[in-house]
Amino acid sequence: MIVYTQSSSSKSSKKPAKKTVTVYSKYTPPPFKTKAAPISAPRRADHSNLPSVTSSVASTAKKEPLMYSGDKLLGISVQHKSCLAPIFSQEEATDAAHMRR
């Protein structure tokens, strides 16, 4: 560890400088100025000349809901929270009913 000290033999005859104090006045903000021109409405593009779509590429009719029309599926069981499992036989239904969480 190094310690720096001032030796007593090198005394200087200079007096310490006087501290100057600066006094500030209270801040007064500049006066508020309003804008001369009022704000206009936002500028928008002119869309009055766009033609309507006349092509029939995609159908917008309501879609028929999907329904199972087979006879092998007996039902759907909820095993844990939102885990859905299909039931195809009575044995699977009783197994799903007896399962613990």
N, C-alpha and C positions, 0 to 999 in steps of 0.2 A: 504494500500500500504506500502510495506517495502522497506526502502532505506538503503543500506549498505554504510558506509563511513569508512575511515581510521582515527583513532584518532591521534592527533598530538603528543601524549606522546610516541608512539611506533616507533620512527624514527630509521631506521637502518643505520649503518655506511658503508654498502656495496656500492661499486661503481657499476654502471651499466656495464654489460659485453660489450666488444667491438664487433661491428658487423663485421663479416668476409664477404668478397666479393669473390665469385668464378667466375673466368673468364673461359669461354668455348671457344674452338677454332671452326672455321668454319667446318660444317659437309661436309665430302667428301664421297660419296657413294662408295661401293666396285665396282671393275671393272666388266663389264658384261661378262658372260661366256655362250657360246653356247653349246648346247647338242652335244655330239660326234656322236650318231647314229641318222639317219634320221627317221622321223615318218613313220611307215608302214601303209598300207591300213587297214581299219577296218575289224575285223574278222567276218565272216559270216558262218552260218551253211550250210552244203552241202545238197541241195534239189534236186539233180539230179536223185535220185532213187525213187521218189514219183510217184506212178502210177496215171493216169488220172481217173476221175470219169466215170464209165460206167453205173451206175444205172439210170433208167428212172423214178424216184419217182416223180419228179416235172417237169412240162412242162415249157419251156422257150419261147413258141410261143407268138406272140403279142396278147394281149387281145382285143376282140371286144369292141368298145365303147358302153356304155349303152345309149339306146334311148327309149323315152316314146312312146309306141305304142297304148295307149288308146285314147278314144275320149271325156273323161269328162274334162280334163284339157285344158283350153283355152290359158293360158299363165302364165307368172311369172311377178310380179310387184316388183319394188324397192320402199319400203315405206320410210325409213330413212337411209341414208348412205348405209350400206350394208345389210339391213334387207330385205330378199327376201320372198315374200308371193305368194302362188299359187293362180291363178284366175280360178274359176270353172264356173262362169256365167257372163253374160254381165253386170248385176247389180253390182257385185263385182268389175268389171273392171272400171265402171264409179265412184263408191265410192272411189276406190284407186286413180283415176285420180283427184278427187276433194279434196282429203285430203291435209291439209296444213302441213308444216314442223313442 
